[in-house]
């Protein structure tokens, strides 16, 4: 089984809901969003979600600790910096990252 990290909340949820990525494969989604997931009423406000299925998915992932929103702690997250969270040339275009692939690439660089 793959262990994936996603970087776009909207694209990741779409991929999970349409079956492209299995929910069990998602290790973490690290996103630049600032959703107030810790507010219990948030999941009942459909202005934030495209469907009830999406709201339910995000609620599960949030409760399991698999959604990380660095901007909730600091607005300076990745703003104006050249070094990125994931060391890939196509960082801005790639949504999913495999922990195994990154570890293998790191070993071959030595």
C-alpha positions in Angstrom: 0.0 0.0 0.0 1.2 3.5 -0.8 1.5 6.2 1.9 0.8 9.5 0.3 1.1 13.1 1.3 -1.2 15.6 -0.5 -0.8 19.3 -0.8 -4.1 20.5 -2.2 -7.2 20.0 -0.1 -9.7 20.4 -2.9 -7.8 18.2 -5.4 -7.0 15.6 -2.8 -10.6 15.3 -1.7 -11.8 15.1 -5.3 -9.2 12.3 -6.0 -10.3 10.3 -2.9 -14.0 10.7 -3.6 -13.7 9.7 -7.3 -11.6 6.6 -6.3 -8.3 7.8 -7.9 -6.6 7.6 -4.4 -7.8 5.3 -1.6 -8.6 7.0 1.6 -6.5 4.5 3.5 -3.4 5.5 1.3 -3.5 9.1 2.6 -0.9 9.7 5.3 -1.4 13.4 5.5 -2.8 16.4 3.5 -0.6 19.5 4.2 -2.6 22.4 2.8 -2.5 26.2 2.7 -6.2 26.4 3.7 -7.4 28.0 6.9 -10.6 26.0 7.6 -11.9 26.2 11.2 -12.1 22.4 11.4 -11.9 22.5 15.2 -15.3 24.3 15.2 -18.0 21.6 15.4 -20.4 23.7 13.4 -18.0 24.0 10.5 -18.9 20.6 9.0 -22.6 21.5 8.9 -22.0 24.7 6.9 -22.3 23.6 3.3 -20.8 26.8 1.9 -17.4 25.3 2.5 -18.1 21.9 0.8 -19.3 20.7 -2.6 -21.2 17.8 -1.2 -22.1 16.0 2.0 -19.7 13.2 1.0 -16.8 15.7 0.9 -17.8 17.2 4.3 -17.9 13.7 5.8 -14.5 12.7 4.3 -12.9 15.9 5.6 -14.4 15.4 9.0 -13.0 11.9 9.2 -9.5 13.0 8.0 -9.5 15.9 10.4 -10.5 13.8 13.4 -7.8 11.3 12.5 -5.1 14.0 12.4 -4.5 13.7 8.7 -5.1 17.3 7.7 -2.3 19.8 8.5 -2.9 23.5 8.0 0.4 25.4 8.8 -1.3 28.8 8.0 -3.5 28.3 11.1 -0.3 28.8 13.1 1.6 31.2 10.9 0.5 33.3 7.9 4.1 33.3 6.6 4.0 29.6 5.6 5.8 29.2 2.3 5.1 32.9 1.3 7.9 34.3 -0.9 10.3 31.4 -0.2 12.1 29.4 -2.8 12.6 26.3 -0.6 9.5 24.2 -0.6 8.0 21.6 1.7 8.6 18.9 -0.9 11.9 19.0 -2.8 10.6 18.5 -6.4 11.2 20.6 -9.4 7.5 20.4 -10.3 6.3 21.3 -6.8 3.6 23.6 -7.9 2.0 21.1 -10.3 2.2 17.9 -8.3 -0.5 17.1 -5.8 0.5 13.7 -4.3 3.9 12.6 -2.9 4.9 9.1 -1.9 6.9 8.7 1.3 8.6 5.6 -0.2 9.6 7.4 -3.4 11.0 10.3 -1.5 13.0 8.0 0.8 14.4 6.1 -2.2 15.3 9.3 -4.0 17.1 10.6 -0.9 19.2 7.4 -0.6 20.3 7.5 -4.2 21.6 11.1 -3.9 24.3 10.0 -1.4 
